Amino acid sequence: MKFENLEVWKRSARLSSDIYIIMRDCKDYGFKDQITRSGLSVPSNIAEGLERESEKEESRFLYYAKGSLGELLTQTYIGVDIGYIEKADGTKIINECKELSAMVAALIKIRKGFVREESEPYSVEPRT
């Protein structure tokens, strides 16, 4: 299976590009670097996993991608809260992360037979 054909890879690569554009003018270079790296990590780990020889290795990299989505979600919530990310952009990123996380979880489930489920979602409300 070629990773370029997977919808989850295509969407995560597009999300990564969108994050770079959204964060383009951010002057907090530490935050900007961290959030763009976590976004870039998702499609990169999906691609790396699908290029591996065994299902065990593939699953390991899919777990990394899922973890990076959690990291990206956290950074997005914080970015909205501190005013680095507009609420509308943050909402789009958050929704896409959640959908991508479910898609990655489905791939993991196919490979391993199970995946840890998430609990109650967090809601972001920017400070006024």
N, C-alpha and C positions, 0 to 999 in steps of 0.2 A: 504494500500500500504506500503510495507516494504522499508525503505530508502536504505537498502543494495542492492536492485534490481535496483535502479535508476542510470542511466549512469552519471547524473550530480553529484551524491554523490561519485561514484567510481572515476570519473576523478578529482574531487576536493580533495579527500583524497590522490590520487596519487600526485597531485600538491603540497599539503602540505608536503608530504614526500620528494619530489624533492627539495623544498625550504630548508628544514632542511639539506639536503646533500650539496646543493650549498653554504649555509651559514656556513657550518661546521667550516671552518677555519677563519671566520671573527672575528677580535679582538675587534670590536666596539660592545660591548655586549648590549648596549641600542638599537642600530639599529637592531642587530641580533634578540633580543628578540621581538621587535615590528613587524618585518616582518614575523617571524615564527608564532607569535600569530595571526596576521591577516590571514595568510594562513590556520592555524588550525581552525580558527573561521568559515570558509566557510562550510566544511563538517559537523562540529559540529552543526551549526545552521540549516542546512538542516535536519540533523537527528533529532534534538530536535523538529523542526517544524512538521515533519511527525509523531512524537510520540504524538503530542497534540491532544486534543479531537475535537476542532472545526476548521473550515476552516479559521475563523478570526485569531485564534492563529497560525495556520500553516502559513498563509500569513505573519504574523508579523515576524516570524523567518526566512522566506524566504527573506523578506526585509533586515533583519540583515545580511544574507549571501550575498546578493547583495551589501550591504554597505561595507562589509568586502572585497569584490572583488575590489571595488573602492579604498579602503585603500591600498590593496595589489598592485594594479596598480601604485598608487602614489609612494609607497615605492620602487617599482621596477624601475620606471623612475629615481628616485633620486639615488638609488643604482648603476645603470649603469652610471649615470652622474658623480658620485664621485669615481667610480672605484671599488666599493665593489662587483659588479656583472658583470661578463663578458657579453659583448653585445649579444653574441649568446644565452646565458642562459636567459638574460633579455628578448630578443625577444620571446623566447619560453614561458616564464612566461606571458608576455603581451598578446600574442595571445591566450593562454589558458584561461586567465582571461576574455578576451572579449567573447570568445565562451561560457564559463561557465556563464557569466553574462546574455547572451542571453537565455541560457537554464533556468536559474533561473527566468528570466523575463517571460518566457513562462509558467512556473509553477504558478507564481503569477497571470498572466493573466487568467489562468484557474480558479483560486480561487476567484479572485476579479473582473475580467472582464476588467482590464486595468493595465498598468504599465507606469511609466514615461520613455520616451526614452532619449537616450544620444545624445549629440551634436557632433561637429567636434572632431575627435580623435587627441591626442597629439602624436608627433613623438619624439623619444629619439635620441639624438646625443651626444655621450660621449665627454667630453672635451679632447683636445689633448695637 
